[in-house]
């Protein structure tokens, strides 16, 4: 179908056709274009452009086009400019002038935007479902490892003892925010563009509220210039995907380190590992490494979508056609990466004895400083005194777990009668504060997470 016949000699420039053609990218929108055309043909029937019989014929042909797509007929792409042209051409070939009237009062501008919003809402729901599944996996693992001690770190240095359950829940709560961000993006895409026309609104009195409801939107967009101009929803969705993958990347980095035999905290199932083409002994955590890499790709899609619109004059320019490749890749990458992360983690084997073996006595220095503070010593003073004590013990090739009551009484007379006992389990159990690492606190976090999942 030649869209511009009468003004532009389409096909005269093969390079321009190659640059302009978007069908290889937007063919995946065909199911959503069918939905858009069904709603629009019904609206045209309501204002007398189609008879009831003609509208029914259009709907039957749209169903047939969708069936052909689902059967893979368009895997070998036809020569149409884009998916919207393809569907319109097939309708016209099947129904003649009846099919050709489908574009009455409509622009590809509002049609494209509507298809994109329908796709976006569908794909965001899919992504959110996968993230929720990952949260459930983390919740189960955290319950299993509620008492598994490990070395909490800051600056990649030993800091304080925590539990693996506490660590895993930290990612679960990160993902609840990612889900909320996805849901917020879904909500802001809940306005139907169809009927906005090319810039000024349709020249036919279609009922935009009825069209919106037929397509599952709560209401139509409020301003036709704005509707055609912006790609906010695509940019927000790409940002939500990039933020999600950035979060997974940080945890993947830890898990990669943990799988090094020098740590030995975790062993990945063979199905999520690869070997070396040269070294027979290798077992590489490639799944997590690729999770880490996919975050970079997701960030690039955000930049592409932002840069695409920054200098485009209102309302529509062909620049906006480039939104789909970046958006599709952003959401495809996010869905795949979350699935891989979830399945790899669910089959991973954590090694509690290795985690406990890495705990070091100096991680209990804060316990000693806290004990002094509880006796009224200003914390900065307690901090300095304990630091000097740790340094002295290092010089004597001892550590805090090797101290005697006499050592404590000599350096910290305030604690002479306290019988201070330093232990990793005790340090964890003492942190019963809301959000802390004790078993009591973790059980409360599990309860909060269960309430969130139940919503």
N, C-alpha and C positions, 0 to 999 in steps of 0.2 A: 504494500500500500504506500502510495506517495502522499505524504501529509501536506506538502507545500505546493502541489501541482497548481500551475497558474502563476506562480511567482518565482519559484526556485526549481531549476532543473536538477532534481535529485539524482545522484548516481553519476554525475559528470566528473566528479573528482574522487577517485578511489581513496586517496589519503584522507580527505575530509570525511568520507564515509567511515573509514576505520577509526578516526578520532572521535567521531560523533556517536558511533554505534554503542549502545549500552546493553543490548540483549544478553551478551555472555555473562553479565553481572546480575541484571535485574530479572532474569527468567525465573528465579526462585520466588519472585513476588506474584507469580501467576495465580496461585490460589486466592491471594488477597485481592488481586485485580478482578477476579471473578466475583468476589463478595461485593466490591465497590460497584461493579457493573449491574449486579442484581438490584442493589439498593437504588441506584440511579435510574434504571429502567422502570422500577416501581414508581419512583417519584415522577418520571415523565408520563407514565400512565395516569397518575392522579391529576395531571394538568392537561390531559388530552393529547399529548404527543403520540402516545401509543394507545391502541385499543387493548382491551383485556386479552384478546386472542394474540395480538402481536407481542404483548409483554410476556405472555406465557411461552410463546415461541422463543423469545430471546432467552428466557430462563432455561428452557430445555437445551438450547444450543450452548449456553454457558456451562451447564452440567456436563455436556458432551465434551467441551473443550477441557474442562477440569479432569475428566476421565482419561482423555488422551494424554494429558500432562502426567497424571499419576501412573499411566502405563508406560511412561518413558518415551513417548513419541517425539518429544522435543529435546531428547538428549543430543541428537544431531540438530543443531540450531538452524532454524530457517533464516531467511535473509532480511527479516524485519529489523527496523531501527531499535525498537525496544519492546518490552513485554506488553505495553499498553497498545502499541500499534499491532502487534501480533494478534491479540484478542479481538480488537476491532476488525482487523482484516478477515479473520475467520468467521466472525458474526456476519459480516457483509457478504462474504462468499456463500454462506449458507442461507441467508435470509434476504439478500438483495438490499433494496432501499430501507426495509425495516431494520436490518442490522446496522446500516449506515447512519440511521437516526439516533443511535445510542449516544453519540457525542453532542447532541443538541444541548446547548446551554452550559456546556462543561469545557474546561481547559485541561490539557495534560498537567498543568501546574497544580490544580487542586486534586486531580486524580492521583498524581504521583505522591503528593503529600499524604493523601488518605491511605493509599496502599502501604506507604512507609510506616504510618502510625499503627495500622492493623498488624503489620509484621512485628513492629517494635513491641507492642503490648503482648503479643503471643510469645515472642522470644524472651522477653523479660520474665514472664511467668515461668517459662522453662528453666531459665537460669536460677531464679529464686528457689525453685523446687530442688535443684541440685545442691544449692548452698545449704538449704535446710537439712537435706540428707547428710551432708558433711557434718553439720552441727550435731546431729543425732549420733553419728559415729564417734565424734569427740566426747560427747556426753557419756557414752558407754565406756570408752577407754578411761575417762577420768574417774568414773565409778570404780573400775577395776584397779586403778593405780592411786587410789585416794591416800594410801600410806607409803607409796614408793618414794623413798628419799632420793633427792638428786641435788647437785650443786647449782644453785641459781647464780647467774653471772651478770656483771655489768662491765662494760669495756672489755668484754671477752675474758674477764678475770674472775676467779672465784669470789663470790660475794657473801651470800647467806644460804643456808640449807632451805630448800622448798620441797615440794613433792611434784612428781610427774603429773598427778591429777590436777594440781593447781596450774601447772604450765599448760596443759592441754586445754583447760577451761579458759585460759587467757585467749586462745585462738577462737574458741567457741563464741565468746562474747564479742570479739572483733567481728566475727561473721554475722552476729545479730545486727550490728550496725550496717554491715554491707547489705543485708536483706532489707533493712529499713530504707536504705538509700535506693535500692532497686525499686521498692514499692513506691517511694516518693516520685521517682522518675515515671513509673507506670501511671501514677495519678495525674501527673502533669501532661501526659500524652492522652488524657481522657477527653479530648475535644476533637470533633470531627471536622476536617478541612473541606469536605465535599460541599460544593455549592459556592465556594469562594471565587470560582472562576479563574481568569488569568491574572486579575488585579483588583477589579472593581465589584466583583460578585456576579453571580449568574444573571443573565438577562431574562430568565424565565422564573415564574413565581413558585419554585419548588419549596416544599416544606423542609427546611434544614433541620428542624428539631426532630421531625419524624425520621429523616434520613439517618441522623446521628443515632437515634434509638435503635433503628433497624440494624445498624452495624455494631451495636454494643457500646457506643460512647454515651456518656451522660448528657452531653450537650454539644452544640456546634461551636467552632471557633468564633471569637467575637468580632474580628476585624479582618477583612479580606486582604488588605495590604500586608498586615502582619503575618497572616496565614501563609501567604506565598513566599514571604521573604526569609523567614527564619528556619534554622535547623537545630533549634535549642534541644529538642528531645533527643536527636541523634547524638549531639555533643554530650549531653548529660548521661546518656546510656553508655557511651564510650568511656566517659570518666568513671562511672560506677564500676564498669568492668575493669578498668585499669587500676582503680583503688583496691578492688577485691584481689586482683592478681598480685599487686604489690604486697598486700598482707600475706598471701600464700608464699610469695617469694622469700620473705624474711624468715618464715618458719622452715621453708625448704632449705635455706642456708644452714640453719641449725641442724636439721636432720641429716644433711650431707656430712657435716662435721661429725655428728654423733655416730655415723656409720663407719667412720675410719676406725680400724682396729685399735688404734691408740686410745680411743674412747670406748668403742664397742657397746654403746648404749642401745643401738637398734640394728636389726638385721632385716633387710628388705627381702621380700619374697622374690624368687628367681624370675617370676613373670614381670616384675617391675625393675629388674636389673639388667645390665648388659655386661659383656666381657670385653676383652681386648683382642684385636686382630693379630697381635704379636705375643702378648704375655699371657700364657695359659691360666695363670692363677687369678687373674683380675675378676673382680665383682664390683661393677661400678653403679653408683646410685643415679643412673641417667634419668629416671623419671623425675626425681626432685631437681636435677640440674636443668631439665627442660621446663619444669614449672618456673624456675628462676628466670630462664630466658624468655618465656612467654610474657612475663610482666613488661619487659622492655618493648616487645612488639605492641602490647596493648597501649603503652604510653605513646608510642609513635602514632597510633590511630587517633588519639585525642588531639595531638598536635595537628595532624592532617585536617581534622574536622574544624578545629578552631581557625587555622590559617585559611581554610577554604572560604570562610565567610567574612574575614576581617575587613576586606576592602571591596566587597561586592555591593554595588549600588542597589537601592531598592527599585523594583521588588525582586523580579526573577532575572537571573542570568544563568547561562549554561554551566557556570562553575559549580552550581549546586548539584548537578548530575553526579559529581564525584563523591557525594556523601555516602552512597550505598556500599562501595567497595570497602571503605574504611569501617563503616558501621557493621556490615556483615562480618568482617574479619574480627572486629572487636568482640562481638557477641559469640561467634563461633569459637574463637580462641578461649574465651572465658568459660563457656560450657564444657569444652573438652578438658581444659586444665583442671577445673573443679572436679570433674568425674575422675580423672587420673589421680589427683591428690587424695580423694576420698577412698578409692579402691586400694591404692598403694598403702595408705595409712591403716586401713582396716585389716590388711593381711600382714602388716609389719609385726615383728617380734621384738618387743622391748626387753632389755636385760637388766632387771633391778639390781642384781648383785654388782654389776659393773658400775652402775650409777652411784651406788653407795660407796664403792671402793674409791671413787674419785673425790669424795668429800675430804676436805682438809681442815685441820684443827683451827687454823687462823680464821675460818669462817664463823667461829664462835666468839670472836672478839667483841662484836656488838652486844652479845648477851652479857658479857662482863661489864661493858660500859653502861648498859641499861640497869644492871644491878646496882652500880654506884649511883646512878641518877635517882633510883628509887630510894636511896639512903640520903638524898638531899644534895649530892654533889652536882654542881652545874654540869650539864652534859658536855660542853666544850672542854671542861677540865677533865671530866671522866674519859673523854675521847683521847686526849693527849696522854693521860697516864696509862691507859690501856695500850696505846700505840707503842709507848716506850717499853712496856712490859713485853709485848709481842717481839719487839726488836731484840730485847735482852735474851729472851728464850731462843730466838733464832741463833744468836751468837753462841749460846750454850748448846746448840743443836738439840733443843727440846721444843715442845709445842704446848698449847693450852691444855690438851688432854693429858699431858704428862705432868701437870703441876700438882703439887700437894697442897693440903690445907695450910701448911706452914708457909708455902710460897705466897699464897693468897693473903694470909694474915700479915706477912711482912710488907708486901707491896700495897695492900689495900686494907688497912686496919679497920675501915668502916664495915668490912665484910667478915671480920674475924669470927664473929659468932653466928654467921649465917649458914655455914656449911654449904657454900655454893657448889653445885654440881653442874658441870658443863657437859652437854650431850647434844647430838644432832636431833634426836627425837624430841628432846625437851625444848630445843629452840623452835622447832616446828609447832609443837603442841601449845607453846605459850602464845602464839599469834592467833588468838581466837577472835580478833577484831573483824568486823564486817569486811569481806573481801580478802581476808588474810589466807595464809597457807595451812592453817590447822585443819584437822579432819572436820571439826565442828563447823568451821567457816566454809569449807568446801561443800559440805552437805547443804548448807544454806544456798550456795551458788548453784548447786544442782537443782534445788527446788525452784529457784528463780528461772533457770534455764528451762525446766519443765513447764513452767507457767508460760514462758515465751513461746515454746513449741506448741503448746495447747491452743494458743491464739490462732 
